[in-house]
Amino acid sequence: MKPTIRLIILLASIPFSLLNTSSAGPVKIIAAPQTQTGASERPPLDQLIDVGGYRLHLKCVGTGGPTVILEAGQGGGSDDWDMVMPEVAKHTRVCAYDRAGRGTSDPAQRKLRRFDSHTYIELRTGQEVVRDLHTLLANAAEGGPYVIAAHSLGGLFAILYTHQYPKEIVGLVFVDISHPDQIARQDALTSPEMARQRHDGLMQNREGVDIDEILAQVRALNWRTSVPLYVLARGAIIPPPADWTAENWAKYGAAQREMQQDHARRSSNSKLIIAEKSGHAIHQDQPELVIDAIKQVVNNARTK
């Protein structure tokens, strides 16, 4: 396969749900933009919102501003934030959503291409995911400014969103987010065969997003910001997987910490917090840390 072609998934291997419109649940559908109102005036929301031929599930609660947007990790959804969202809602408006093909959201419309005797479906770019979120918030009349709290791969989408719409973002909370160098740093500590298997698994992901493209795009940005940024990093000691040596696993743990420190250096107004009792899912292992970080960033944004 030529490296310039972003088509790696055989049509025959794609779950049926990615190629068909999901059935509508007991939720109301909004198909057109509405006049935006302030966050303090908005009632609770739990709806499917049209973003241009397919619908994404959005739920929002609370009042006040700035509005907090919760961005899940790869393969996750709005329910990932169930231990965080209710407490944040006591402090300000907060919204969580399911990206295309996740939860009750429809799959995105993706192009099919035919090469020789095979039909392939295009992977989605980071810009397409950002466009979805921007359109979703506009069509739901959930006006900014926003604080984005993101987990894992969702953090890279948050970076891309902040870069594309910098005037909309007044704060960020990164919950053990991915780093554009993490694959390369993993590969340097494992065998070529392990690296190949890991890469294949990442590219054949449940959301159909182009991980290589997203990592490369964030790396190329060399992004910087002046908005308040809290970076939460895992701190729990986890035994090495069966295919890792203890020495290399310890080295990768140190590399993970260095990459989170790099994220923190990207803002002139940042704080790094080590979640000593948490693995990768800090928002579920120690949700109180994430809740407090979000509140601190919101308060910081309010004073400016």
Protein Blocks (a to p, Z undefined) as FASTA:
>chain_A
ZZkbccfbdfklpcfklmpccdddfbdcdfbdcddddfklpccddddddeehpacdddde
deddddddddddehiafklmmmmmmmmmmmmccdddddehiajbccdddddddehjbccd
ddddfklmmmmmmmmmmmnopacddddddehjlmmmmmmmmmmmmmlpgbdcdehiacfk
lmmmmmmmmcfklmmmmmmmmmmcfkopafklmmmmmmmnopacfbdcdddddfbdcddd
fkbcfklmmmmmmmmmmmmmmmmmmpcbdcddddfkbcfklmlmmmmlmmmmmmmmmmmm
mmZZ
